[in-house]
């Protein structure tokens, strides 16, 4: 790890004033410190934002507001979220380890970097780490890599479980900077790699995530997060599904489905949702709709199984809901 300065700031205004090229914000530090130790990241200035007033979970008619510095474990344990948005609570509880969930912040989780081994190994090329250096995963080991949203420059998967659940619920972020406050949908916040995989999100210089805004959705109480991985604890997804269903008299009125572990960003499955609407809830309809999941997938040498796994994960998640 290289030498750096560490400054704790008391206010959001002070935090954005300290933001400059070569600086980094520190919240739970569960990702930043790891990457600094690996020398993937080497900021000159680290700005500790843990004292900022960005905590709290507020429930109202407009939905739920979650402070960006709320800890993952506290959000998962919140009674309203556990009851009305179980997909969020379950995604959090299936993330990392209990110790990390106690430290990691909501905002930090949404900004965590990919777990691609090439990105984290500074002895190998990586277009995310060094633009223009190449993507070894295209012809190398790529079992864990993405099959949706990929490009010739990058096939790394997005790592956050929470983001998958929030994408399904059409959540927005509140961002603050010297220029003021703006709100952006999480689905628009994440950027596809294209030819610039080093640009992962629409967080502008000097901006800070202050809140996560979960819109009201009465039928989100019928939701689930299913994560398929190589081992049950502390492992990233081969494929995951965030699913919510609105079922009335046995017929699916609406559906929300997003996948993780298969895309360069959390991937909303709109074609599957459309196929479910108007169908009678049951295995036959779930299987038929899930067949849409493989459309547009670009399979690599070692991850072709994800096409089948994605469809089966969706069906299994849907079947787990009481309809």
N, C-alpha and C positions, 0 to 999 in steps of 0.2 A: 504494500500500500504506500502510495506517495504522500508526502507532507501536504497538509491543507489547514486552512483556518476554520474555526467553528464559532459561529455567532448565534446566540439565542435572541429572538426578536419578540417584543411584547404585543405587537399589533399587526393586522393585515397590511396596513399602509407601510409599516416598516419592512415587512417581508417583501413586498413587491419592489420597494426601493432598493433592497439588497440584491435583487435578481439581476444578473448580468451574464454575459458569455463567460463560461468557465465556473459558474456557480450551480449549486443544487440544493433543493429543499430536503430537509430531513424530518420525517414524521415518525412512523414506527421503525424505519431503518432496516426492515427485514429484507428488502431487495437492494437498496443502495449500498449498504455496507458490504454485502456479498460481492457485488460487482466492483467495488473499490478494492477489495482484497484480491480479486482476480485481475485487477488493472484493466478491466473492460471500460470502466469509468474512472476518471481521475480529476474530479473537480478541484479547483484551487480554493474555493470558498464554499463551505457547507453552512446553510442557514437553518437552524433548528426552529421549527414552527410549532412545537408542541404546546407552547403557552398561549397560542392564539385562541380566541373565543369561537372556535368552529366545532363545538360539540353540541349534542342534543338531538333528540328525535321528537318531532312535533307532528301530531296527528290532527287533521282538520278536514273540512268538507272538500278541500282542494287536493287531498291526498296525504302523503307523508313527506316531510322534509328531514333529511339525515345530514347532520354536520359532517364535513369531510374528514374531521379528525376523530370521529367516533371509531371505536375499536371494533373489529370484526365480531369478536365474541359477544360484545354488548348488543350489537344490532341483531345478531342471531337469536339472542335470548329475550328480546323485547316482546312482550305479550301480544301487542297488536300485529307486529310483523309476523310472528310465528303463526297467528291465527288467520290473518287476512291475506298475507303474502307468504305462504309457506315455501314457495319456490325460492325466495330470497334467503330465508333462514337455512334451508337445506343446502343451497349452494355455498353459503358461508361455512357451514359445519362440515362440508366435504372438501374444504380448502385447507391445504397445509397441515399443521399440527395444532394441538390445543395451545401450546406455548406461543406459537407464532400468531395464532388468531387473537390472543390476549394482547399482543403488542402491535399488530399491523392495523393501519388505518384504512378506512373505506376509500378515501381519495388515493392513497398510495397503492391499494390493491388494483384500482382501475388503471393506474399508470405503470404497473409492473412490466418489466421487460420480458421478452420471450425466453423460454428455457432451451432454445435451440443450442445444441452443444457446440456448433461451429461459432455462434455468436459469443459464447462464453470462453472459448479457447483462443487466446490472443496469438497463438502460433499458426492459426489457420486463417484463410481469407474469409471475409464476411461483408456483404454490402451494407448491412445494417450498422456495423461497427466502423468499417472503412469503405465508404462509397466508391464503387468502381473496382473493388478488389476481386469480386466474383462470389458465387454461391456454390460451395462444394456439395451442398445437400442435393443438388439436382442430379448428380451422378454418383453420389456417395451414399452413406447410410441415411435413410430418410423414412424409417418406419413411423416415427412420431410426427412427421411433418404434414403440412396442410394439403388438401385436395380441392379447396374452394378459395377463390380470391387470390390465387398465386400468380406469379409473373416469372419471366426469365431472370429476374434479379433476386427473387426471394420466395421461399416456400415455408417460412417459419410460421408456426401456429401461435395464436394469441393464448396467453397462459391463464387469464383470469376466469375462474368459475363464476364469480359474482357478476361479471359483465354479461355473461350469457343470460342469466336470469333477468338482469335489468334491461337488456335489449328486447327480450320477449315482452316486457311490460311497458315498453316505449318510454323509458325514463329519460329525464333531461338533467344536465349539469348546470349549476350556477357558477360563473367564472368572474373573478375580480381582477382588475388591473388599474393602473393610473388613469386609463382612458374611461373607466367606469365599469359597470356590471353588464354582463351579457349572459343569455341562456342559450344552450345548444343541446339538441337531442343527442343522446349517447350514440345512436346509430349513425349520426353525421360526424360525430367527434372523432371516431376511429377512421384512419385512412388506409386504403388498399396500398400494397407496396409499389405496384407499377414499376417505374424506373427509379423511384426514390424511396427505397425501403427504410432509409434512415429517418424519414419523416413518418412517424407512427400515429400522430393525432393532431388535432386542431387546437392545441394549447399554444397560444401566442407568447412571444417573449414578454416576460414580466407578469404573466397571468398565473393565477392560483385558483384551484378548485375550492369553492367554499361550501357548496351544498349539493346533495343529490336529491332530485325532485321526483318522487314516485307518484304518478297520477292516480286518481281514484279509479278502481276497477272492482266492482262488487263481486264478480265471479272469479277473481284471482284467488279466492279462498280454496277453489278447486284447482290446485296447481302442484307441480312436483318438479324436482330436479334430480335427474338420474345421471350418474357418472360411472362410466366404464373405464377401468384402469387396470394396470398389470398387477397391482396389489391394492389392498383395501385402504391402507393408511399412507398419508404423505406421498402421494403420487399424482402426477398430472394426467389429464384425461386423454385416452385414446379417442374417445367420443363421449360427449355428454349432451343431454337434452333438457331444456327448460320448457315445460308444457303447461298451459292453462286452457281449460275448456269451459264454455258456457253451454250447458245442456238444458233444454227445456222440453219436457214431455218426451224424453228419449231422443230428441233431435238436436244436433249440434248447431247452435245459433252462431257461435263464433269460436275462434281458436287462436292461440298464440303459441308459436313454437320457434325456438332458437337452438342452434347447435354450437357446441364448443369442441375443441380438440381436432376439428377438421378444417377450420378456416384460418386465414391470416388475420381475420378479425372475427368477433362473435357473429354468427351467421343466422340471420332471420330467415325462416323457411316459409316464405309467403305462398309458394305454390302448394305446399302441403296444407297450409291453413285454408287456402281457397278450396282445395279438394274435400276438406272436412266439412265446410259449411253446408248445411242443408242435409247432410247425411245422417242416417240413424246411427247413434253411438253404438259401437261394437267392434269386435275384432276384424270383421270383414272390411268395414269402412276404414279402420285404422291402417290395415295392411295396404289397401288400395291407395290411400292418400300418401303413405310413407314412400311408395315407389317413386314419387316425384323428387325425393331428397337427393338422388344421385345425379340429377340433371346438372350439367355444367361442371361436374367434377373432372379434374385433371390428375390422373393417377400416376404415381412414380413407381420405381422398381420394387420398393419394399412396403408401400402403404396402400396397395390396391384393395386390401381387405376392408378399408374404411368405407367403401361404397356400400357394402353389405351391412357392415356394423352400424352405419348411420341409420339405415332403414329399420333395422331391428331395434336399435336403441329408442327410436321414436315410438314404435309399436309398443315396446315394453313399458315406456313411460306412460303412454296413453292408457294402457290396460291397468296400470297401477292406480289410476284415478277411479273413484267410486262414481260411476255414471249409470 
